[in-house]
Amino acid sequence: MKTASSNNRVALVVLVSALWAAAGSAQQQPAPAAAPEPQQPAQTAAAPPSDRPVTGSIDFGYRWTVKEYGNNNMYRSIVNLGDGPKLFDAALSFRSLRPSYTDRVDVQLNSWGGEPYSTARVSARKEGIYELGFVYRNISYYNNIPSFANPLLESGLPSFDSQNGYDIHRRLFDVTLDIFPNRRFSPYFVYSRSAGTGPGLLTFVGPGNEYLSNRRIDDAVNIFRAGSHLNFSKANFTLEFGGSRFRDDLRVFYGPGGANPGNRRTPLLGETLRLDSADQQYGGGSTTFFTRHSATLRPFRWMDLSGEFLFNQPSLNATLRELAAGNLVSSPDLRRNTGQTVTGTAQALRPHPSGTASLVLRPLDRLRIVQSYYTDRFHLSSFSALNQNLTGVAGLLGFVLPPAVSEANTNLVYFSSNYNRYQAEAMFDLHPRVTVRGGYRKIWSEVLHGDPSDPEAADRGRQRQQVALAGVDVRLPANLTLFGAAEVSSGDSALVRTSLLDYQRVKVRGRWKPLKWATVNGTLALLRNFNGRPDINLAYRSHESSLSLVLSPRGGRRLNLMLDYMHSALASDMFIILVPFFNRDISRYDQNGHQVGAYVNLGLTKNARFDFGGSMVVVDGSRPTRFYQPQADLVLPFRSKVSWIAGWRFYDFNETQFRSEAFRSHLFLTGLRITM
Amino acid sequence: MFVTRLKLPLALFALPVLGLVVWSLAAAGPGQAKQTAGDQTKQEAAPQPAPPAEYVGSETCSGCHADFAPDKLAYHKEIDVVKRLSEWKGRACESCHGPGKAHAESADPKLIFSFKGAPAAKASQTCLKCHAQGLRSSGRAFDAHARNSVACGSCHTVHAPKAKPLLAGVPNGLCVTCHTNVKAEFFRPYRHRLAEGAISCIDCHNPHGSPIGGRTTAQFRASHGNEQPCLKCHSDKRGPFTFEHVPVRTEGCSACHEPHGSVNPRMLVRHQVRFLCLECHTTPGLGLPAGARPSGTAPMGQTPPAFHDLRSPRYRNCTTCHIKIHGSYMSGIFER
C-alpha cells in the first residue's frame, strides 16, 4: 500500500494557473480579507460585491509531518495527511464585465497535491439562461486497522495486519446543467460518475480455513439523469428519467510466494491446510433504469396536495472465475484436494418502486393538518450457478475417492420487502410566538426472504408500530427560540432484534441570541428503546446533550470565538446466544463520551490573523478512546496581495485496550496566500 | 403499557413546555399580543394578489432601503430583468413583501409583510409561492424543518447571502449551528471527512424534506432514483446482489454504521464485530420451517452454526470469512 502521488502533478498545474491568474490581477486595488471560518470548507459568496473581473484567494505551500511515535497504519487510516507541496485552498470568481456566454464563473479547489481528499468545484451561470455546475472529488480510502481475527492474537503476539484492508482512490464526478428557457419549463441534466480503484487485503475463504490474500478493487458507476420542472399557477410537476451502469471487477489473489497457512493453525481432521496460489476474479455488471416524478397541486388556498412516484430497477449479470491450489478441503463432505476451479454466473432483477402522497390542509389561519403516506417496496428475484472442479481429490483420514470430482450448485433466491408508513399531524399556532403540534404515525411492513422453491423455510419478518408525536416551538422575546419534539412508540413486532420497537424519543433544541454578536445553541436528545421479548430483552438508552457558543463582536473583525461541547452517553444490553454451546449471554455496549471543540480567530492587524483551537474526544466505556486534534494557523501579510501562511496540526490518538494502535504526530505547513 | 411508558417523556416534555408557553404569553403581554395579532392580519393579507394601485414599485422602496435595492440582490434581481418574471418587473421588493403603498405612505413597519418575526409557516408559504417547483416541495410533508417551524429564512437570506444558493452561512457551518450534537460527532476519529471539505451535509441530506429516509426519519438525498445516499459513493454496496443481506435493505446502513462519526473502526455501532452480528443473529431456528421457530413474529436473523467457536479469536471478526457482508453475487453466506 502506498500513497498516490499523481495528484502532485495536478497540484503543480493548478498552482501555475493560479499564479498566472494572480499576476493578471496584480494591478487591482487591495480588497479586505474575509474572516475565515475554521473547520469549514471555503465557499464562494453568492455575489461578489466587486466590479473586478477576478476575485478570490489562493493558499499554497508545503507540509511536512513529524511522527513522534505510533502505528503508521493507524495514522493513515485516521488522518492520512502527508508531506509535500500542496495547494491548500483556492477560491476564485471570474466575472464578465461585458455581455458574454457567462455572467460569472466560480472555481474552488481544496486540498490538492497527494491529499486524501481533493476537491474541485466549478460553476458558471448566465442569469435567467442557465446554471452549470461541475464537482470533482478524489477521495483516498485507506484502511489497515488490525482485525480481531488475526491468528497471531491466539499466540499472544501483536500483529499489525488487517484482514480487510484497502488503499483505494474513489473519484467522483458530477456535472449539472439547469436551463431556464421560460417560466413554465426548466429542464436539467445531470451526469455522475464514481470509480474506485486500488489495492488491498482480503481473505480467500475456503472450507475450514481462510487465507490472507491480495485484492484489487476496480469498480465504476455512471449515472445519467435528465428531467424538467413544469410550473403552472396552481400546480408544479417534475419529471425525471435516468439510468446507470455499474461494473465491479474485484480480484482476490495470492501467490506465488510460498505456502499460505491461513488463519487455522491446527490440523482439520488430520490435514494441515495451506494455500499455494489463488486467483478469484469477479465480473459484476448491473444496469439500472430509474424514474422520479413529483406533483404539487394547490387547488384551493387552504389545501396543498403533493405526491411522488419513484422507481428503479437494477438488473445484474455477474461472473466468477476462481483457480486455487494447495492442500485444501471442499464442502460439504470435506474432501481433501490439491486444486480447484470454480466458474459461476449470477443474474438478478430488483424492481424497487416507492411512492408518497401528502395532503396539507389549512382550515383555519392558525391550524395546519398534514397527512402523508409513504410506501417502499422491492422484490428481488435472483439466480446463481456455481460449477466446481476438484483435482487431486482424496478422502480425509485416508478414505479413497476418485481423483477428480465435478459438482454443480444452483441457487434461486426471492426477497421482498413491503414497507408502509402513514402519518397525520396537526400544527396549531397557540399564539404568534407559540406553535404546538401533535399526531400519529403508523408503520407496517412485511419481509420475506428465502428460496422460492421452499416457502416454508423462508425467513419472514413483520413490523407493526404505532407512534404518538408531539412538539412545540416557542419564539420568545430576547431572541430565544425553543423547539421540542417527542415520540412515543408502542410496537407489536420488529424486523430485527435491534430495531426500534417500544421507544421514547425526546429532542429539545434552543437558540438564544442575547446580543447581535453572540449566539448560544443547545440540544438535548434522548432515546430509550425496549424490546421485552424474553429471548431478546433489549434495553437501549442514549443521551446527547450539546452546547455551542459563538461570539463575533464587531462582525468578527478582531475576534471570533467558537466553542462546542457535547456529552454523549449510550448503554445497550440484550440477550445473545454464544456458539458453540448455545449458552445465553448478554451483549453489553457502553459509551460515555465528551467531545469538545474550541476555535479562536484573532485579527492581529488589518489582514494579519492568528487562529488557534482544536478538538478533543474523550470516550470511556466499551472502547475507551482519546483523540486530540489541536491546531494553530497564522496569516501575516507582507505585500498588498501576498501573505505568509503557517500552520500546525497535532494528532494524538490512543485506545486503552489497543495500545499498539496509538499514534502521535505533528504536521507543519508554510506557504503563501495570494489575494486577488 | 403504552400509557405507562408515555408518562415519563410526557412529564419531561410537557412541564417545561407548559412553563414556556405561560412565560411567553406573560412576557408578550396583552398589548403586545394584540399588536402582533394586528401584524398577523396584515402579514396574511400581504402575499395575496392586490390591485396594481396598491404597489409602489422597487424604486420607491429603494428610496429608504437603499441597501436592499433589487439591483444589489444576488438572485432576486432577476425578477426585474428576466422575461419569465415579467409580471413583477419593477416590483421585485413587493413580489415577496406584498404591496407597499400603505407602508410607503405612512412609513409604518407594521403595514408591510416582514419576514422577521413572522410565523415560520407564513414566511415559508411566501417563498413557496414561487419556489414550490421541483422535489423540494413534494417532500415538504416529510420535512422535519417545516414541522418544527424552521422557516426558509432560517437558512436562506435574500439580501446578504454568504454562499450559494442564498445561504446565510457556509453550508456545513449553517447546519451545525442548530445540529450542534452532529458537529461534535464529527470530532471522532472514524468519520466522514466533513470538516476537511471532502463532503458536505447536503451530499447526503435534503434539508427541504425527502421521503427517502422514511424508514429512518432522516431526510436523505436520493441516489439512483430512490436509493439511500450512501450508495452514490459506496456504489459497490448497492447491488443488486443475488444474495442480499436483509438489514442492508430494510434497516439501512445506519443499522451497523454511525455515519457522522464513531470511536469504533469502520464507523461501526459496536466495538467488536461479533457483538454487532450476534445481536441480530440470535434467533434459534436455522433452516427450520417458520412454524418451528419460537413464534410467528420472531425477528429475522438466525443463530450461526455450532462450529463458530467464539472462544477462538479466529471466529470473533465475522467479516474475515463473510467478506461480502453487504451482499454477494455467488454465496448465500457472503463468503465470495
Interface residues (C-beta under 8 A of the other chain):
Chain A: E37 Q39 Q40 P41 A42 Q43 T44 A45 A46 A47 S77 I78 D106 N110 S111 P116 Y117 T119 S123 E127 G128 R137 I139 N143 I145 S147 F148 A149 N150 P151 L153 E154 Q163 N164 R170 L172 F180 N182 R183 S186 S192 S194 G196 L202 T203 V205 E210 I217 D219 A220 V221 I223 H229 N231 N236 T238 G242 S244 F246 D248 L250 N263 R264 Q280 Y282 G284 S286 T288 F290 T291 R292 S294 A295 T296 R298 S306 G307 E308 L310 F311 N312 P314 S315 L316 A318 L320 E322 G344 A346 Q347 A348 L349 R350 H352 S354 T356 S358 L359 V360 D365 R368 V370 Q371 S372 Y374 D376 F378 L380 S382 F383 S384 L386 N411 V413 F415 S417 Y419 R421 E425 M427 D429 L430 H431 P432 R433 V434 T435 V436 R437 S445 V447 H449 E456 A457 A458 D459 R460 G461 R462 A468 A470 G471 V472 D473 V474 R475 L476 P477 L482 F483 G484 A485 A486 V488 S490 D492 S493 A494 L495 V496 R497 T498 S499 D502 Q504 R505 V506 V508 R509 R511 T519 N521 G522 T523 A525 L526 D535 I536 E544 S545 S546 L547 S548 V550 D564 Y565 M566 S568 M574 F575 I576 I577 L578 V579 P580 F582 S587 Y589 Q591 G593 Q595 V596 G597 S615 M616 V617 V619 S622 R623 T625 F627 Q629 F653
Chain B: M1 F2 R5 L6 L8 P9 L10 L12 F13 P16 V17 L20 V21 W23 S24 L25 A27 A28 A33 T36 A37 D39 Q40 E44 L73 A74 Y75 E78 V81 V82 K83 R84 L85 G117 P119 A120 A121 A132 Q133 G134 L135 S137 S138 G139 R140 A141 F142 R147 N148 S149 V150 P161 K162 A163 K164 P165 L166 L167 G169 V170 P171 N172 G173 V176 T177 C178 H179 T180 N181 K183 A184 E185 F187 R188 P189 Y190 R193 A195 E196 G197 A198 I199 S200 P211 I212 G214 R215 A222 S223 H224 G225 N226 E227 K232 C233 S235 D236 R238 G239 P240 F241 T242 F243 E244 V246 P247 R249 T250 E251 A255 V263 N264 P265 R266 V269 R270 H271 Q272 V273 R274 F275 L278 E279 C280 T282 T283 P284 G287 L288 P289 A290 G291 P294 G296 T297 A298 P299 M300 G301 Q302 T303 P304 P305 A306 F307 H308 D309 L310 S312 P313 R314 Y315 R316 N317 T319 T320 C321 I323 Y329 M330 G332 E335 R336
